[in-house]
């Protein structure tokens, strides 16, 4: 009689699943100590970056809304210098923090790429998904910051043109644009004879806004370079995520096929049992019939 191997098969599957569960628990215990620390630090840096950008937005609005006064006014001059100083510090802080985040994302993306492509560990999948999510969030925030800088630059240029008209200085658009492209703030002092009080006030504000434009041009260029590097990281990570998704789908198909195979084995086993029972019943019935026939034959001979 053929031995029923189904219980043995189920026992092996149970042991294999238990080993996989223990391995997953071990992976995630390590994940808490490694990946979570990196991800939490990145989230903290992203939050601080967002706060700095919001502060820059408020400062830029305050600077543009500051009423123009005589530059000889000590309080006014101190307030303007303080606002410009805060704006410069925040701009430097954003640049340093953005480069730090980019380096951290690059490091996180490079770790265990081979494992990510060849394996399906929970640690690798989680690291990949976190890297992609934070990268997209970072790109979105820096895109908003870049647009903020461009808008402020355009407003500063418009304000300079307005002040030039107030000072009754006539320059063509091309002449103003060429002066704005100069990298020293005294270019307007050389072009304007500030004889009236209105001209002096306009000249002071023009030079301050021109200094802002010079800083903004440099900052915008740095953001362009940063965007290129981050976009490259996001693109590379997208390829890795697609590969992980392929591996996951492949693994899912294997699981489905295994379930189907196991179900087929169970069904075949049930059919075999049913056939065995039917055969046994038939053998018993035939045996009884044979016994009855033999008994009848013996009775007749007597």
C-alpha positions in Angstrom: 0.0 0.0 0.0 1.3 3.5 -1.0 2.3 5.6 2.0 0.5 8.9 2.4 3.3 11.7 2.1 1.0 14.7 2.4 1.6 15.2 6.2 5.3 15.1 5.6 5.0 17.7 2.8 2.9 20.0 5.0 5.4 19.6 7.8 8.3 20.6 5.6 6.4 23.7 4.3 5.6 24.7 7.9 9.3 24.4 8.9 10.3 26.5 5.8 7.8 29.2 6.6 8.9 29.3 10.2 12.5 29.7 9.2 11.5 32.5 6.7 9.6 34.3 9.5 12.5 34.1 11.9 14.9 35.5 9.2 12.5 38.3 8.5 12.3 39.2 12.2 16.1 39.2 12.4 16.3 41.5 9.3 13.8 44.0 10.7 15.6 44.0 14.1 18.7 45.1 12.3 16.6 47.5 10.2 15.6 49.4 13.3 19.2 50.1 14.2 20.5 51.0 10.7 18.0 52.2 8.1 15.5 53.8 10.5 18.3 56.0 11.9 19.3 57.2 8.5 15.7 57.8 7.4 14.8 59.6 10.6 17.8 61.9 10.2 16.9 62.6 6.6 13.3 63.4 7.6 14.6 65.8 10.3 16.9 67.5 7.8 14.0 67.9 5.3 11.8 69.4 8.0 14.6 71.9 9.0 15.1 72.7 5.3 11.4 73.4 4.9 11.5 75.7 7.9 14.5 77.6 6.6 12.8 78.1 3.2 9.6 79.4 4.9 11.8 81.8 6.9 13.5 83.0 3.7 10.1 83.6 2.1 9.0 85.8 5.1 12.3 87.7 5.1 12.1 88.5 1.4 8.5 89.8 1.8 9.6 91.9 4.8 12.5 93.4 2.8 10.4 94.3 -0.2 7.7 95.7 2.2 10.1 97.9 4.2 9.3 101.5 3.6 12.1 103.5 2.0 13.8 106.1 4.3 16.9 108.3 4.4 20.0 106.0 4.4 21.5 108.3 7.1 18.8 107.2 9.5 20.7 104.9 11.9 17.7 102.8 12.9 16.6 102.3 9.3 20.1 101.3 8.2 20.5 98.9 11.1 17.1 97.3 10.3 18.0 96.9 6.6 21.4 95.4 7.4 19.8 93.0 9.9 17.3 91.8 7.4 20.0 91.3 4.7 22.2 89.6 7.2 19.5 87.1 8.3 18.6 86.4 4.6 22.3 85.7 3.8 22.6 83.4 6.8 19.5 81.5 5.9 20.6 81.2 2.3 23.9 79.7 3.4 22.2 77.4 5.8 19.8 76.1 3.1 22.7 75.5 0.7 24.7 73.6 3.3 21.7 71.6 4.4 20.7 70.8 0.8 24.2 69.5 0.0 24.1 67.4 3.2 20.7 65.8 2.3 22.0 65.1 -1.2 25.1 63.4 0.1 22.9 61.3 2.6 20.5 60.3 -0.2 23.5 59.3 -2.4 24.9 57.2 0.4 21.6 55.6 1.2 21.0 54.8 -2.5 24.4 53.2 -3.0 24.1 50.9 0.0 23.3 47.3 -0.8 22.3 48.0 -4.5 23.6 44.5 -5.4 21.4 43.0 -2.7 18.5 45.1 -3.9 18.8 43.8 -7.4 19.4 40.2 -6.6 17.3 39.7 -3.4 14.0 40.5 -1.9 14.9 41.2 1.7 12.5 43.4 3.6 15.4 45.7 4.5 16.3 46.3 0.9 12.8 46.9 -0.2 12.1 49.3 2.7 15.4 51.2 2.1 14.6 51.6 -1.6 11.0 52.9 -1.0 12.2 55.3 1.6 15.0 56.6 -0.6 12.6 57.2 -3.5 10.0 58.9 -1.3 12.5 61.2 0.4 14.2 62.0 -2.9 10.9 63.1 -4.5 10.1 65.2 -1.4 13.5 66.8 -1.5 13.2 67.6 -5.2 9.7 69.1 -4.6 11.0 71.3 -1.7 14.1 72.5 -3.6 12.0 73.2 -6.7 9.8 75.5 -4.6 12.8 77.2 -3.2 14.3 77.7 -6.6 11.1 79.3 -7.8 11.0 81.4 -4.7 14.5 82.7 -5.5 13.6 83.4 -9.1 10.5 85.4 -8.1 12.4 87.4 -5.6 15.1 88.2 -8.1 12.5 89.4 -10.6 10.8 91.6 -7.9 14.2 93.1 -7.0 14.9 93.9 -10.6 11.4 95.5 -11.0 12.0 97.5 -7.8 15.4 98.8 -9.1 13.8 99.9 -12.3 11.1 101.7 -10.3 13.7 103.4 -8.1 15.6 104.5 -11.2 12.5 106.2 -12.5 11.9 107.9 -9.1 15.5 109.2 -9.2 14.7 110.6 -12.7 17.5 108.6 -14.3 16.7 107.4 -17.8 18.2 104.1 -18.8 17.0 101.7 -21.4 16.1 98.2 -20.5 19.3 96.8 -22.0 21.4 99.3 -20.1 19.7 98.4 -16.8 20.1 94.7 -17.6 23.8 95.1 -18.3 24.3 97.0 -15.0 22.4 94.3 -13.1 24.7 91.7 -14.6 27.8 93.4 -13.1 29.2 91.7 -10.0 29.9 94.9 -8.0 27.2 96.9 -6.2 28.8 100.3 -6.9 27.9 100.2 -10.6 24.7 102.3 -10.0 26.6 104.8 -7.8 28.8 105.5 -10.8 25.8 106.0 -13.0 23.7 108.2 -10.8 24.5 111.6 -9.4 22.6 111.4 -6.1 22.1 115.1 -5.5 18.5 115.1 -4.2 17.2 113.3 -1.1 14.9 111.2 -3.3 17.8 110.1 -5.4 19.9 109.2 -2.4 17.1 107.1 -0.9 16.6 105.4 -4.3 20.3 104.8 -4.7 20.6 103.1 -1.3 17.7 100.8 -2.0 19.0 100.1 -5.5 22.4 99.0 -4.3 20.9 96.8 -1.6 18.6 95.1 -4.1 21.4 94.7 -6.6 23.5 93.0 -3.9 20.5 90.6 -3.4 20.4 89.9 -7.1 24.1 89.0 -7.2 23.6 86.6 -4.3 20.5 85.2 -5.9 22.2 84.5 -9.3 24.9 82.5 -7.5 22.3 80.6 -5.4 20.1 79.8 -8.4 23.1 78.4 -10.3 24.0 76.3 -7.3 20.4 75.0 -7.2 20.6 74.1 -10.8 23.7 71.9 -10.2 22.1 70.4 -7.1 18.9 69.6 -9.1 20.9 67.8 -11.8 22.6 65.6 -9.2 19.4 64.8 -7.3 17.4 64.2 -10.5 20.1 61.7 -11.5 19.8 60.0 -8.1 16.0 59.8 -8.4 16.3 58.4 -12.0 18.7 55.7 -10.9 16.6 54.8 -7.9 13.6 54.6 -10.2 15.3 51.9 -12.2 16.1 50.0 -8.9 12.5 50.3 -7.8 11.3 48.9 -11.1 13.7 46.0 -10.7 12.5 45.4 -7.2 8.9 45.5 -8.4 9.8 42.9 -11.1 11.4 40.6 -8.4 8.4 41.0 -6.2 6.0 40.1 -9.0 8.2 37.2 -9.9 8.3 36.0 -6.2 4.5 36.5 -6.1 4.1 34.3 -9.1 6.2 31.6 -7.5 4.1 31.7 -4.4 0.9 31.4 -6.4 2.3 28.5 -8.4 3.4 26.8 -5.2 -0.1 27.2 -3.7 -1.5 25.8 -6.9 0.9 22.8 -6.8 0.1 22.2 -3.1 -3.7 22.4 -3.8 -3.3 20.0 -6.7 -1.4 17.6 -4.4 -4.1 17.8 -1.8 -6.8 17.2 -4.4 -5.0 14.2 -5.9 -4.5 12.8 -2.4 -8.2 13.1 -1.6 -9.0 11.4 -4.9 -6.5 8.6 -4.1 -8.1 8.1 -0.7 -11.6 8.1 -2.3 -10.4 5.5 -4.8 -8.9 3.4 -2.1 -12.1 3.4 -0.1 -14.1 2.5 -3.1 -11.7 -0.3 -4.0 -11.9 -1.6 -0.4 -15.7 -1.5 -0.5 -15.8 -3.3 -3.8 -13.3 -6.0 -2.5 -15.5 -6.4 0.6 -18.7 -6.7 -1.4 -17.1 -9.1 -3.9 -15.8 -11.2 -1.0 -19.2 -11.3 0.6 -20.8 -12.3 -2.7 -18.1 -15.0 -3.2 -18.7 -16.3 0.3 -22.5 -16.4 -0.3 -22.0 -18.2 -3.6 -19.7 -20.7 -2.0 -22.2 -21.3 0.9 -25.0 -21.7 -1.5 -23.0 -24.2 -3.6 -22.1 -26.2 -0.6 -25.7 -26.3 0.6 -26.9 -27.6 -2.7 -24.4 -30.4 -2.8 -25.6 -31.7 0.5 
